[in-house]
Amino acid sequence: MAHETRVLRPEEWDVWYDHLELAFGGVPEAAEERELYRSLTETGRSLGVWDGETCVASAGAFTFRVSVPGGALVPAAGVTMVGVTPTHRRRGLLGALMRRQLDDIRAGGEPLAVLTASDPAIYGRFGYGTATYALAVDIDTTRVGLRLPPGTDGVRLRLVDPEKGLAACEEVYAELVPRRPGMTARQPGWERQALLDPESNRAGRSPLKCVLAERETDGRVVGYARYRVRPDWDPAGSAGVVDVQDLDALDPAAYGALWSYVFGIDLTWTVRAHKRPVDDPLLHLVSDVRRARPRTRDSMHVRLVDLGAALEARTYGAPVDVVFEVADAFCPWNAGRWRLTGDAKGASCARTGDPAELALSVAELGAAYLGGVTLTSLAGAGLVTELRPGALAEASRAFVSDLAPWLPHGF
């Protein structure tokens, strides 16, 4: 039977999502989580491949705005819910969905597509490059202390119900978005993701907790932490774990006060935090970074859909005037020579017939786009070729961001 690829109809959502659960191992999600993603699904941006009445492959997109170096919020398609049923693998369904999706994204005028990959080896062939990484720490708080910034004694901490504290947390988050590349501006409904707390997912941990950091001088909320505690005991006594889900602050004093709080929760020995920025100031606050056991993994993958518009949307930390020879077999409208001219005030990027100075693929430009991966490091791996002496150093310096790009949550 021929397969039919079509935009998702709202009444098909349950069958479509059942397929997705099967593609990711077949474990049903908690009802709360399923209902959240039902409400967030943009059916007009969701594709399904059908074999009769059975959905056998899927791909979706969320409408996002992603912060880029310089603070602009750039429209981006948040690629999501990609899966192929085990019975229909190796039939070209994934490639066909990626083709249709990128064509649709281009037609919609979004210069970027972004995703988090369950299997990062899949997406390079479609032009995605790994642009952000996430830091994880497991800190032995019995042996690691904190060097607190000045002013922490002027911060008041207040435990609140996570639901009641949500609006204040969102105000802090929104203020942070333009400061650091890679963060997504909250679209309506996405604030609910942070409060997902189904009992079936707790694995012995407490319900979600929230603490607000307020300035004593004016009472303004300048930070927050959301966390869970997993009580535990061993022959020596208490051995609980604090799992930090989110911890954000607008200034060093609030930041230090919040980490001091989670380090000091009674009956716990370990603080765990995943999905932190790789340049997290926490690494400079701890007394022994080795015992924080830092490690990283890939996070956001970026695909330049409209290369010229994407490169013009950000600013550059140093003056740059370079001609790229770009390879892009999957989206050939990007292939060819482009002259990028820019600085901290803005940029232009247009096609040119001038001689190429750097040669690379669109995936390498995607990796470097948010400023966390250097063109120099990619050249060291043989992925960027310098054709004019000095062009590599010039471009690499220009692309780097002062703060490492960071995606705080998945999608």
N, C-alpha and C positions, 0 to 999 in steps of 0.2 A: 504494500500500500504506500502511495506517495505521502511524504510528510508535508504538512501545511504549517508555514510560519506566519504568525499574525500578532497584532497588538492584543494585549490581554483585555478580555472583557471583564467588567467588575464581578459578574456572577460566576466567573471561572476561577476566582482567586483561590479558593480552598483547594481545588484540584491542582492548580499551579504550584501552590506552596507545599502541598503534600509531596509533589515531585521533588521540590528543592530539598526538603527534609531527607528524602530517600537518597538523593545525590550526595548529601553530606553525612551519610552513615545510617540514616533511618531512625535516629533517636528523636521522638517527638519533643517539641519545645513546650515550655510551660505556657498555660493559657494566657497569662498576662503578656508574655513576650510575643506570642503569636498575634494577639489583638493589637499590640503596639505597631508591629510591622504591617498589619493589615491597614491600619490608619495612615501609615507613612508611605505605603506603596503608591507610586504614581502610575496608575494603570496605563495611561497614554504613553508612558515611556518604558513599559514592560513588554517584553517579547516572549512568546512561547512557541515551541515547535510541537506539533500534535501528530500523533500516529493514531488516527481514528479519534476516540474520545480520551486517549491517554496523552498527558503532557510528558514529553521525553527530553526536552531541553528548554533552558530559560536564560534570560538575561534582562536586567533592569537597570534603571538609572534614577538617581535622585537629583533634584535641581539644587545645586550648592553655589556658594560664593567662597572662594579660597583666598586667604591673604597671601600676598607675594611681597618680595623685597621692595621697600618703599611704602608699604602700608595699604596699597590698593586691594580691593576685594574683586577678584576676577571670576566671572561666571564659569562654572565647571560642572560637568556631568559626573556625578558620583556613581561609577559603575558598580553594580551589586547583583546579588542573587543569580550568579552565573553557575549553571550546573547542567550536566548531561546524565541521564539515567544509565546505569551500568549496561543495560541491554542494547544501548544505541551509541556506544562509544566507537571511535575510529570510523565515523561515517561523514566527517566534515561538518557536523552540525555546529560545533563551537566556532569554527572559522567563519561559517556563514552568518552566525549571530553577531560576531565581532564586526564583520563587514557591514551588515545592516545597521548596527548600532552607531559605528563611527560615521557612516554616511548621514544618519539622522542627526547626530550631534553637530556635524558640520552645517547641515541645513538649518539647524536651530540657532546658529551663530555663537555657539560656545567655543572658545579657543582651546579649552583644556578638557581632558577626561582624566579622572583619578580613580584609583581603586586600592583596596587592601587585598592581598593575594593569599588564598588558602594554600596555593602552590606557586611560589614565585617563578618557577621555571616556565610556566605556561605563557606568561604575558609578554615576554621580550620579543617574541616573533610578531606581535601585533604593534610593536613600537613603544611599549611602556618601559620607562626606566625607573629604577629605585631611587627616589628623591629624598625620602626621610627615613630615619631609623628611630627606634624606641629603646630607651634604657630601662632595665629592670634591676632592682636591688633587693637583697635579703640581708637585713642589718641585725647583727647581734647586739641588742641594746644594753646587754650586761657588760659589754667590753668596748662599746663605741659611744663616745660622748659627742656633744655639739658645741661649736664655737658660735655663740649667738651674736647676731648683728646688734649694734647700738639701737636703743629705742624699743626693744621688745617688752620692757616693763611698762611701756605706754600703750600696750595692746591688751584689750579685754577680750576674753574668749567666752562664748556662750553656746551651750548645747541647745539645739532646736530640733523639732521634728523636720525631717528632710523635705516633706511637702511644704511646710510653712516657711522654710528657709529658701525655697527654690528661687523666688523672684530676686532676692538679694544676691544669691550665687550667680544667677544669670547676668545681673548688672556687672559684677566683677569680670565674668568671662567675656562679655561683650567689649569691655574696655581693653582686655588683653589681646583680642583677635588681631587688630592691625599692628600690634607691636612685634609679632613673631610670625614669619612665613609658615604656611602649611595649615594654619588653623582655619576651621570652617565657621562662618557666621551661622548662628542658629536660625534655621528655617522654622516656621510654626510647627509645633508638635515634637521637634527634636529635643526640646528640653526635658521631655518625659523619659528619654532613654536613660538619663543619669539616675532616675529613680526606680528603674526596674529592679525588683527585689523578690522574685518568686521564692517561696520557701524551698522548693525542690532543688534550687541551684545553690543553696547556702553551704552545703557540705559541712555542717556542724558549726557554721559561723553565725553570729548574731544578725538580727535585722540591721539594715543600713542605718548608720548614725551620721549626724551632720553637726559640725561645730563651726560657728562664725567667728571671725576675727574683727573686732571693732576698735577704732581709735577712741581712747578715753577722752580726748579733747573735744570731739564733736559727735561721737557715736556712729560715725560712718562705717559701714561694712567694707573692709578692705581686703578680705580674704576668706577662704572657707576650706574645709576638708570634709570629705565624705569617706567613710571607712566602715569596716566590719571587724569584730573581734572573734577569734576562734579560741575559746578556752581549752587548755590542755594541761595535763599533769604528768610528771615523770617521778622516779624515785627521789629526786632532789627537791621536788615541790612543783610550784606553778611553772608552766612553760607555754603560755598563751602566745598567740600570733595576732598582730594587727595588720589587716590587709587594707592598704590605702587605695581607694578607687580614684579619687580626685583630690588634688591639693593645689590651689591657685591663690595668688596674692598680688596686690598692686605695688607693694614696696617690701624691702628686705626685712623690716621689723616684723610685719605681719607674717611674712614667709617663715622667718625663724621661730616665731611664737607658735605657729601651727605645727611645725616639725617637732618642736620641744614638747608640745602637748601629746602628739601620738607616740613619741618616744617614752613618755612618762605614764602611760596607762597602766594601772595596777595589774599585777598577775600576768604580765606579758614579758617575753624575752626577745621577741623578734618583730621587726617591722618590715613588711613586704610592700613594694610598690612596683607596678609594671606600667608600661606606656608613659614613661617620663621622657622629657627632652634629653638628648644625649649630652647637652651642656648644662644640665640641671645644676643650679647653685648648691644643691644639697651636697654634691661631691666635694665642695669646698668648706662646707660646714662640719662634716663628720671628722672626728679626730683620727680615724683610721680607715682610709678608703678601701683598703684590701678587705677588711671585714664587712664592708658593705656589699661585697661580691658583685660588682657591677658587670653587666653584660648587655649586649645589644642584639637587635634583630631588625630585619626590614619592616617598614611600616607602609607609608604611602608610595604608590607607583604613579608616575605622571606620564601622560601622553599628550604631546602637542598636536592638537587637531588643526588649528590654524596657526602655523608657525610664526608668521609675521605679526599677527595680532597678539599672540602670547608674549613674544619677546618685547613688543612695544608696551605691554601692560605693566611691566615692572621697571624699577630703576636699577642703577648699577653703582656699586661702591667705589669705582674708579673709572676714569674716562676710557672708553673703548671705541675703536673703529676697526672692524675686522670683517672679512668676507668668509662666510662658511660655505663649504660644499657639503650639502646634506643629502644623505641617502635615506629614502623612505619608500620601500617597495609596497607597503600595505596602503599608504595614503599618498599616492604619487603627486598629488597637488602640492605637497611640501618639498618635493625633491628638487635639487638644483642649487644655484648660488644665491646667497642672501647677504646683503651688507647690513650689519648691525652697527649703529652709531648711538652712543648713549653715555649718560653720566648720572649723578645723583638727582638731577632735575627731570630727567625723562629720556626717551629713546625713540628712534625710528628704525624700522627694519623693512627693507624692500628688496625685490629681486634686482640682480645686477649681472652685467656681463664681464665685470672686472675679474682678474685672476683670483682663484681661491687661495686663502691663507691658512685655513684650518679645514680638515676633512673629518667628518664624523657622521654617525647615523642619528636619526631623530630620537632614538632611545637614549643616547648619551646627552643630547640637549635636554631631554625630559629629566634625566637624573640630576643635571646641574641646575635646572631651572629655578628651584627654590633656594639655591645658595648653600646647600649643605654638602654637596659632593663637588669636588674641584675638577675642572677640566684637566689640570695637571695630573691628578691621580688616575683619571681615566686614560690619559695618554700613556702613563706608566704601564697600563695593562694592554697597550696596543690598540685602544679603542678610539683614540683621537690622533690624527696625524698632523704635525706642524709642517706647513708648506712655505711659510715666510718666517725666518728667524725672528723671535721675539713675540710673534702673534699669540703663542700659547700662554705665555706668562701674562700678557696684557689682558687677554680674555678671561683667564682663570681668576685674576685679581678682581676683575669687574663683576663677575658673577657671584662671588662669595657674599653671604649675608653675615651681619654682625651677630645675630642670634641664629642658632641652628634651627632649621625648620622642624616643625613638630605637628603631628596629628594626635590630638588628645583622646579621640574615641574612634571606634570602628563604625562601619556602616555596611 
